Amino acid sequence: MPRATLQLHLVEPGLAELVLADPDLSLPAKLTLLYVLSHAEQLHHRQELAAVDDLVTDHLDEVLHELVGRHWLATVPPDMLACLAARFQLRQDHDAQDVDGSIRSGLAGGGGGNGSDGRG
C-alpha cells in the first residue's frame, strides 16, 4: 500500500504545533490529524487514512474513535460509528463562517481540538 503524503506547508499556520503539543492525542492520532489538516478540503476514506503510517494502520479504529471523540473528525454520514464509517471529514465550527457564508477552517480559540465545544 503506498504511503499517504503529509503536506505540512498546507496546514493552517500554528495548527500543526498545537496538534503536536496536545498531550491528549496519541502519536497515531496526531499523524492522522496532520494528514487530514494538510488535505482539509476533501473527504478521507479509511484506506487512505490507514496509509498514513503503520502506527495508524495497526490501530485504525482506535485512532478514528479518538479523533471523532475529540471533535476533530466527523463521520460521513454523521450518524455512523467511527469504526463502521467509510469516509471522514474535518469538523468545521458552525460559528466560523465568513461574511460570504463560506466555512473557514481553523481554531475558534486556543487548546486542542477545533474549538467546537471548548474541550478540543
Backbone as numpy.savetxt, mean C-alpha at the origin, in Angstrom:
# Nx Ny Nz CAx CAy CAz Cx Cy Cz
9.52 -16.67 -11.68 8.68 -15.50 -11.68 9.57 -14.26 -11.68
9.36 -13.33 -12.61 10.18 -12.12 -12.62 9.87 -11.24 -11.41
10.89 -10.58 -10.93 10.76 -9.70 -9.77 10.08 -8.40 -10.16
9.24 -7.89 -9.27 8.62 -6.57 -9.46 9.69 -5.51 -9.20
9.56 -4.38 -9.84 10.56 -3.32 -9.72 10.05 -2.18 -8.85
10.79 -1.91 -7.77 10.48 -0.75 -6.95 11.01 0.48 -7.66
10.19 1.50 -7.78 10.60 2.75 -8.42 10.44 3.86 -7.39
11.38 3.91 -6.45 11.27 4.83 -5.33 11.22 6.28 -5.75
11.77 6.62 -6.90 11.72 8.01 -7.36 10.28 8.44 -7.69
9.36 7.50 -7.82 7.96 7.82 -8.10 7.11 7.96 -6.84
7.69 7.61 -5.68 6.96 7.72 -4.42 6.94 9.18 -3.98
5.79 9.62 -3.50 5.64 11.00 -3.03 6.76 11.33 -2.04
7.40 12.49 -2.18 8.52 12.86 -1.31 8.17 12.75 0.18
9.05 12.11 0.92 8.89 11.94 2.36 8.10 10.71 2.76
7.35 10.13 1.83 6.49 8.99 2.16 7.30 7.71 2.36
8.32 7.49 1.55 9.14 6.28 1.70 9.81 6.26 3.07
10.28 7.40 3.52 10.93 7.47 4.82 9.95 7.12 5.94
8.70 7.60 5.83 7.69 7.27 6.83 7.39 5.78 6.86
7.31 5.17 5.70 7.05 3.74 5.62 8.20 2.97 6.27
9.42 3.32 5.91 10.58 2.61 6.44 10.72 2.77 7.95
10.33 3.92 8.48 10.47 4.20 9.90 9.31 3.65 10.74
8.24 3.18 10.11 7.07 2.71 10.85 7.41 1.41 11.59
7.43 1.46 12.94 7.81 0.27 13.70 6.73 -0.81 13.71
5.51 -0.47 13.29 4.41 -1.43 13.32 4.26 -2.24 12.03
5.02 -1.89 11.00 4.96 -2.64 9.74 6.11 -3.63 9.67
5.80 -4.83 9.24 6.84 -5.84 9.04 7.66 -5.48 7.80
8.85 -6.06 7.68 9.69 -5.81 6.51 8.99 -6.22 5.21
8.36 -7.40 5.14 7.64 -7.74 3.90 6.53 -6.74 3.57
5.83 -6.23 4.59 4.77 -5.24 4.35 5.38 -3.94 3.85
6.51 -3.53 4.40 7.17 -2.30 3.95 7.60 -2.42 2.49
8.17 -3.55 2.11 8.58 -3.76 0.72 7.38 -3.70 -0.22
6.31 -4.37 0.18 5.10 -4.38 -0.65 4.52 -2.98 -0.76
4.46 -2.27 0.35 3.89 -0.93 0.35 4.72 0.03 -0.49
6.03 -0.07 -0.41 6.88 0.79 -1.25 6.65 0.50 -2.72
6.46 -0.77 -3.06 6.16 -1.12 -4.45 4.83 -0.48 -4.87
3.79 -0.64 -4.05 2.48 -0.09 -4.39 2.55 1.43 -4.51
3.25 2.08 -3.58 3.37 3.54 -3.63 4.12 4.02 -4.86
5.02 3.18 -5.37 5.75 3.58 -6.58 4.96 3.31 -7.85
3.81 2.68 -7.70 2.87 2.42 -8.81 1.47 2.74 -8.32
1.30 3.91 -7.73 0.09 4.25 -6.99 -1.17 4.39 -7.84
-1.05 4.60 -9.11 -2.21 4.86 -9.96 -2.81 3.61 -10.59
-2.41 2.44 -10.15 -2.92 1.23 -10.78 -3.41 0.23 -9.74
-4.19 -0.74 -10.21 -4.60 -1.86 -9.37 -3.47 -2.86 -9.35
-3.35 -3.60 -8.26 -2.26 -4.57 -8.11 -2.85 -5.95 -7.87
-2.41 -6.92 -8.65 -2.87 -8.30 -8.53 -1.98 -9.06 -7.55
-2.54 -10.10 -6.96 -1.81 -10.91 -5.98 -0.46 -11.38 -6.52
-0.44 -11.91 -7.75 0.81 -12.45 -8.29 1.85 -11.35 -8.48
1.40 -10.15 -8.80 2.31 -9.01 -8.95 2.92 -8.65 -7.59
2.10 -8.60 -6.55 2.61 -8.28 -5.22 3.51 -9.38 -4.69
3.20 -10.62 -5.02 4.05 -11.73 -4.59 5.43 -11.66 -5.23
5.54 -10.98 -6.37 6.81 -10.88 -7.08 7.73 -9.80 -6.52
7.27 -9.07 -5.50 8.10 -8.01 -4.93 9.37 -8.58 -4.32
9.25 -9.65 -3.55 10.42 -10.24 -2.89 10.01 -11.60 -2.34
10.97 -12.48 -2.12 10.68 -13.79 -1.53 10.06 -13.66 -0.14
10.45 -12.61 0.61 9.86 -12.37 1.92 8.35 -12.14 1.81
7.93 -11.52 0.73 6.51 -11.28 0.50 5.84 -12.54 -0.02
6.47 -13.19 -0.99 5.92 -14.40 -1.60 5.59 -15.44 -0.55
6.50 -15.63 0.39 6.35 -16.68 1.40 5.28 -16.37 2.45
4.84 -15.12 2.53 3.87 -14.71 3.55 2.82 -13.76 2.97
2.41 -14.00 1.74 1.56 -13.05 1.03 0.27 -12.73 1.77
-0.46 -13.74 2.23 -1.73 -13.47 2.92 -1.52 -12.63 4.17
-0.48 -12.94 4.95 -0.21 -12.17 6.16 0.12 -10.71 5.82
0.91 -10.52 4.76 1.28 -9.17 4.33 0.05 -8.39 3.89
-0.81 -9.03 3.10 -2.01 -8.35 2.61 -2.95 -8.00 3.75
-3.12 -8.94 4.69 -3.97 -8.65 5.86 -3.39 -7.49 6.67
-2.08 -7.47 6.82 -1.42 -6.39 7.56 -1.67 -5.04 6.89
-1.47 -4.95 5.59 -1.62 -3.67 4.89 -3.08 -3.23 4.80
-4.00 -4.17 4.63 -5.42 -3.82 4.64 -5.83 -3.41 6.05
-5.37 -4.14 7.06 -5.71 -3.83 8.44 -5.14 -2.50 8.91
-4.00 -2.09 8.36 -3.37 -0.81 8.72 -3.87 0.31 7.80
-4.86 0.02 6.98 -5.52 1.01 6.13 -4.63 1.58 5.05
-3.69 0.77 4.55 -2.86 1.20 3.42 -3.46 0.72 2.11
-3.98 -0.52 2.11 -4.55 -1.09 0.89 -6.03 -1.36 1.07
-6.75 -1.35 -0.04 -8.15 -1.75 -0.05 -8.29 -2.90 -1.03
-9.12 -3.86 -0.67 -9.36 -4.98 -1.58 -10.36 -4.54 -2.64
-10.28 -5.16 -3.80 -11.20 -4.86 -4.90 -11.88 -6.16 -5.28
-13.19 -6.33 -5.13 -14.14 -5.40 -4.53 -13.90 -5.26 -3.03
-14.32 -4.14 -2.44 -13.95 -3.82 -1.07 -14.48 -4.77 -0.01
-15.47 -5.57 -0.31 -16.01 -6.47 0.71 -15.28 -7.82 0.78
-14.27 -8.02 -0.05 -13.51 -9.27 -0.05 -12.50 -9.26 1.09
-12.26 -10.41 1.68 -11.19 -10.55 2.66 -9.85 -10.47 1.93
-8.83 -9.98 2.59 -7.53 -9.80 1.94 -6.98 -11.09 1.37
-7.20 -12.22 2.04 -6.63 -13.47 1.55 -7.41 -14.02 0.35
-8.61 -13.51 0.10 -9.42 -14.01 -1.01 -9.46 -13.05 -2.19
-9.14 -11.79 -1.96 -9.22 -10.79 -3.03 -8.13 -11.04 -4.07
-8.47 -10.82 -5.32 -7.50 -10.98 -6.40 -6.74 -9.70 -6.68
-7.36 -8.55 -6.36 -6.74 -7.26 -6.70 -6.81 -6.31 -5.51
-5.86 -5.37 -5.49 -5.76 -4.40 -4.40 -5.45 -3.04 -4.98
-5.84 -2.00 -4.25 -5.48 -0.65 -4.64 -5.09 0.13 -3.39
-4.31 1.16 -3.58 -3.91 2.03 -2.49 -5.14 2.77 -2.00
-5.36 2.77 -0.69 -6.50 3.51 -0.15 -6.26 4.99 -0.30
-7.31 5.73 -0.53 -7.24 7.18 -0.68 -8.08 7.82 0.41
-7.64 8.97 0.90 -8.43 9.72 1.86 -9.59 10.38 1.13
-10.79 10.21 1.65 -11.95 10.83 1.03 -11.92 12.34 1.20
-11.24 12.82 2.22 -11.14 14.26 2.47 -10.04 14.91 1.64
-9.21 14.13 0.98 -8.06 14.67 0.25 -8.40 14.87 -1.22
-9.42 15.64 -1.49 -9.80 15.91 -2.87 -9.37 17.32 -3.26
-8.82 17.43 -4.45 -8.45 18.74 -4.97 -9.71 19.48 -5.42
-9.55 20.73 -5.74 -10.67 21.58 -6.15 -11.40 20.99 -7.36
-10.67 20.37 -8.27 -11.32 19.82 -9.47 -11.97 18.47 -9.21
-11.93 17.99 -7.95 -12.58 16.73 -7.59 -11.70 15.52 -7.72
-10.48 15.68 -8.22 -9.59 14.53 -8.35 -9.03 14.16 -6.99
-8.75 12.91 -6.81 -8.18 12.41 -5.56 -6.67 12.55 -5.64
-6.08 13.08 -4.59 -4.62 13.13 -4.55 -4.13 12.11 -3.55
-3.01 11.54 -3.82 -2.41 10.54 -2.97 -1.58 11.23 -1.90
-1.49 10.61 -0.74 -0.60 11.16 0.28 -1.19 11.08 1.66
-0.43 11.58 2.61 -0.82 11.54 4.01 -1.64 12.76 4.38
-2.60 12.56 5.25 -3.38 13.67 5.77 -2.73 14.23 7.02
-1.74 13.56 7.52 -1.04 14.02 8.72 0.19 13.17 8.93
0.88 13.35 10.02 2.08 12.57 10.30 1.74 11.18 10.75
2.75 10.35 10.88 2.57 9.00 11.38 2.38 8.01 10.26
2.13 6.76 10.65 2.00 5.69 9.68 0.65 5.71 9.00
0.47 4.82 8.05 -0.78 4.71 7.33 -0.95 5.86 6.37
-2.18 6.03 5.90 -2.42 7.11 4.95 -3.31 8.19 5.52
-3.46 8.23 6.83 -4.21 9.28 7.47 -5.71 9.08 7.46
-6.19 7.91 7.02 -7.63 7.73 6.89 -8.33 7.69 8.24
-7.67 7.21 9.27 -8.32 7.17 10.57 -7.44 7.70 11.68
-6.29 8.28 11.33 -5.41 8.83 12.33 -4.50 7.83 12.99
-4.80 6.53 12.82 -3.95 5.50 13.40 -2.96 4.96 12.41
-3.20 5.16 11.12 -2.28 4.68 10.11 -2.69 3.38 9.63
